[in-house]
Each structure stands twice: as structure tokens, then as C-alpha cells.
Amino acid sequence: MVARLAKLVPIDPSRITTNRRNQPDPKAPAHQILLSVTLKSSDDRSQRTVQQIIDDLDDLVRNKGYNSFSLEYPTSCLDETYGFLPVANLWATYEIKLIGLFVGLLILAIIYFFARWKHPEGQNFVVVKLVLIVTDLSLDIAFVLLSARNVPQILKPSIIFLIVPIIFNSGLAFSILMNEIRKTDFQEWFVWQSTTPDTDVDIIGCEVAVGGVGHLYRMGLENNATTTAADYVKVAFLSTGSVTDTT
């Protein structure tokens, strides 16, 4: 059947397959058989899209009395009143991605609850926020690079909505950091912190501290931002397994 359909459309035979899981149609009075056919997309823009192939097959089946579908078996047995209707198999399409998502969430949950168990006083949810931010940024970039170009109308807006927030947030973070660096208390704390042996953990803590200062500024606590930021870093160090005291 699929070889005949590929020849009559016509399309590359490798783009149309069947899993042979045919079943009776309970809604049909004559007990017709539903045939399962899978259409594959193509990166070649000169080829028909999946939706175009569906439309072509539907027209050919519904009008088989006026085309070559009615001349040979098995296409002559297709029901012209039913046509060719798409049925999305979401699990088959997204099975691997969903499994990967569930495994990733499980690992993230284990890390979060382990950190909370080890250091309940720490801001352990920062781990979840960091993963979500990195994932969101990665998906945005992947969409612009891989999918947005398929619809020219959304390519430019997608690039704008990707780049503008990055520039704005980077500028805001840099501005807050520069304002803090000019403060004597912050400079003394940063120099002292950089001399501790927990270098790798300190770097992570300092990155989190910048976010902490940003949160404080948005909450209107500019006057106490430096002191509270040091406390924030202490909590961050505890949540990552360090016992460094920053007070």
C-alpha cells in the first residue's frame, strides 16, 4: 500500500511508512479497516511538506474516481468518503524527549532535596533557578537557530526577543556589580574572600551573590545591599557544601 501511495503522490518512498497496526473502524457501518501510515518530514525545501502530502492524499482518495487511485489494487479499495485523516501519535513523537525530561527533573529534585537535607538554612532553590534559566536560554537559542528560519515571518522577531533581553539583563547585572565594586566594604569582603582556599566554591558563591544583590535592589534595599549580599553568599556556600564563613 505505502509503495503504491508513494508512487502516485509522488514522494520519496522513504518518507512514507507503516507500522502495520491496522484496526477496524468502530464508527464505520461496513466495518472498514483503518490503515496506519507515518509520514516523515524532510530538510529538503524542494520536497513537499508533511501537511502538503496529507492534503494531496486526502484529495486523491476523496476523488479516486477521477484519478489513478481507482485503477489498481489496493488503492482502489480506499474509502473515498473517509479520505486521508491525520492522527497525531504524540507518544511516539516525543517519547525520548519526555523520558529525558522526566529523568532530568528527577535528578534535579534529588540534588535539591539532598542540598536541603545537608544545609536547610541555605537558599537551595538557587540550584533549580539556575537550571531553569540555562535551559530556557538554551531552548531559545536552539529555536532561533534551528526552527525560526522555517517561518520567515517570525525569524526577525525571534532574534529581537532573544537578543534584547540578554543585552538588557547583562547591562543591568554589570551596572549593579560596578556599583557594588565601588563600595569599600564590598571591596574588602571580595579581597578577603578571594584569598580563601575554596576557590571553586567561592566563584560559584560570588555569581550567586550578584543575583542576590540584584534581588535586594529590586526589593528597595539598596542601602543594605553589600552587607546582606555577604550573608547571601554565606548561605550559598553552605548550600554547595562549603563551610566558609563570610561574616
ABEGO torsion letter per residue (X at the ends): XAAAAAAAOBBBAAABBBAGBBBBBAABAAGBBBBBBBBBBBABAABBBAAAAAAAAAAAAAAAAABAAAABOAAAABBAAAEBBBBBBAAAAAAAAAAAAAAAAAAAAAAAAAAAAABAABBAAAAAAAAAAAAAAAAAAAAAAAAAAABAAAAAAAAAAAAAAAAAAAAAAAAAAAAAAABAAAAAAAAAAAABABAAAAAAAAAAAAAAAAAAAAAGAAAAAAAAAAAAAAAAAAAAGBABBAX
